[in-house]
Amino acid sequence: MQSIYLKFYLSEKHHHRGKLLSEWLLEQGRAQGVPGGSVFRAIAGFGRHGHLHEETFFELGGELPMQVEFVLTADAAEHLLKTLREEKLQLPFVRYAVESGLT
């Protein structure tokens, strides 16, 4: 089945509407009927400002990069992106076509 892989990049400190942004994104996906979503925390990374965040003993909490990803239909991907635009969220994302299914 042709699907869309949609991944958002954020940090663990980001909040929206009083919740962790990663949690809010998953809730939006579920409410919109997306079949599943996942959150992954990176051990290191940098973004558009070039500042390296990595997991070390001295790393301040809430600065590690995170990824929230979904595999969904093209229509569902557009609907989720529209929701983020309406909420005035400006999150970096990647979107590409994938084949998905069960073995």
DOZA-81333 format. One record per residue (C-alpha): residue in three letters; x, y, z; residue number from 1. Coordinates in steps of 0.1 Angstrom, whole numbers, m for minus. Layout:
% DOZA-81333
ALA	X	Y	Z	NUM;
...
% end
This chain:
% DOZA-81333
MET	0	0	0	1;
GLN	13	35	m8	2;
SER	16	56	23	3;
ILE	33	88	35	4;
TYR	61	89	60	5;
LEU	58	121	80	6;
LYS	84	130	106	7;
PHE	86	161	128	8;
TYR	117	174	146	9;
LEU	115	190	180	10;
SER	132	191	213	11;
GLU	120	174	245	12;
LYS	114	208	261	13;
HIS	88	220	235	14;
HIS	53	224	249	15;
HIS	20	233	232	16;
ARG	m13	239	249	17;
GLY	1	229	283	18;
LYS	14	195	271	19;
LEU	47	182	258	20;
LEU	46	188	221	21;
SER	55	152	213	22;
GLU	25	140	233	23;
TRP	2	167	217	24;
LEU	13	155	182	25;
LEU	5	119	190	26;
GLU	m29	129	204	27;
GLN	m37	149	172	28;
GLY	m27	119	151	29;
ARG	m49	95	171	30;
ALA	m78	120	171	31;
GLN	m76	123	133	32;
GLY	m76	85	128	33;
VAL	m40	80	120	34;
PRO	m32	42	125	35;
GLY	m1	48	146	36;
GLY	27	72	156	37;
SER	60	70	175	38;
VAL	83	93	194	39;
PHE	121	88	195	40;
ARG	146	107	215	41;
ALA	180	112	200	42;
ILE	213	110	219	43;
ALA	227	139	199	44;
GLY	218	164	172	45;
PHE	218	199	159	46;
GLY	193	221	141	47;
ARG	191	251	120	48;
HIS	210	272	145	49;
GLY	239	248	146	50;
HIS	240	243	184	51;
LEU	249	207	192	52;
HIS	227	190	218	53;
GLU	240	157	231	54;
GLU	233	133	260	55;
THR	261	138	285	56;
PHE	262	140	323	57;
PHE	261	178	321	58;
GLU	234	181	295	59;
LEU	206	204	307	60;
GLY	172	186	308	61;
GLY	148	192	280	62;
GLU	174	200	253	63;
LEU	177	167	235	64;
PRO	163	163	200	65;
MET	132	143	194	66;
GLN	114	129	164	67;
VAL	77	122	161	68;
GLU	68	101	131	69;
PHE	37	87	114	70;
VAL	30	64	85	71;
LEU	m4	75	71	72;
THR	m24	82	39	73;
ALA	m16	113	18	74;
ASP	m49	129	28	75;
ALA	m43	122	65	76;
ALA	m8	138	62	77;
GLU	m23	169	46	78;
HIS	m49	171	74	79;
LEU	m23	168	101	80;
LEU	m1	194	85	81;
LYS	m31	217	81	82;
THR	m38	213	119	83;
LEU	m2	223	127	84;
ARG	m5	254	104	85;
GLU	m37	264	121	86;
GLU	m21	261	155	87;
LYS	7	283	143	88;
LEU	33	256	150	89;
GLN	65	259	129	90;
LEU	81	225	131	91;
PRO	107	212	107	92;
PHE	94	180	90	93;
VAL	101	155	62	94;
ARG	75	138	41	95;
TYR	80	112	15	96;
ALA	62	83	m1	97;
VAL	67	48	12	98;
GLU	53	14	8	99;
SER	37	0	40	100;
GLY	19	m31	49	101;
LEU	20	m63	70	102;
THR	43	m93	63	103;
% end
